[in-house]
Amino acid sequence: MSNKTWIEKRKNLVLMVRIFLAVCILLLLLDLVIHRHELFTWEGWFGFYGFYGFVACVTLVLAARLLRRLVMRREDYYDR
């Protein structure tokens, strides 16, 4: 008997990834038909907001890694 939770089961994980990819593709396709009132030229580019969000997310992760190195303390910091 397996003690895995529902999210750890491979078939459920594959299903969640497929649903996520389907939603991403749907949102990208909706970019073709939804008219936006852009302020700057580059906001009208196909897939701009998806690309912008991806770059922002990667930047936040890299900044968090750098910040962790700056503020991290040893494990016994409060015991001393």
N, C-alpha and C positions, 0 to 999 in steps of 0.2 A: 504494500500500500504506500502510495506516495503522499508526502506531506506538503506538496506544493500548493500554493494559493492559486487562485484563478488567473492571476496576472503572470505567474511564472510558467504556466503551461504553454508549450510551444505553439499549439494551434491557436490559442487566444492571442499570443504575441504576434503571430503572422497575420491574424485577422486585424488587429489594431494597426499594424504597419500598413496594410492594404487600405484600410479606411482612411488613415492619415494621408497616404499618397493620393487617394481618390479626391479627398477634400482639397489638397494642394493643387491638383490638376484642374479641378472645377473652378477654384478661385482664379487660377491663371487664365483659364478660358473666359471667365466672366470679365476679365480685364479687356477683352476684345469688344464687348458689347456695352459695357457701362461707360457712360460719358462722365468724365470728371472735369471740374473747373479748375484747371491747374494754374498756379501762379507763376511757376518757372517752366521753361521749355522741357527740361529733363523729366519733369513730373509726368509728361504725356508719353514717355517712352514705354513700350510694352514690357511689363513685368518690373517696372521701376520700384514699386513699393515692396514687392517680394525680395528683390535684390537688396534694397536699402535695409529692410528688416533683418535679412541674413547677415549683412555686414555689421549692423549695429549689435546683433547678438554675439557674433564672434569677437567684436571689439570689447564688449562687456565681459566676456569670459577671460580674455587675455588681460584686461585691466584688473579683474578680480585675482588672477594668478599673481600679478605683480604686487597688488596691494597685500595679498597674503604674505608674501615674502617680507614686506615692510613692517607689518604689525604682528607677525606670528611670534609667540613666546614658546619657551621650552615647556615640556609637559609638567614639570615640577615647579613652575614659576610661582604659583600661589602657595606652595608648600614651604617655601623658604622664608 
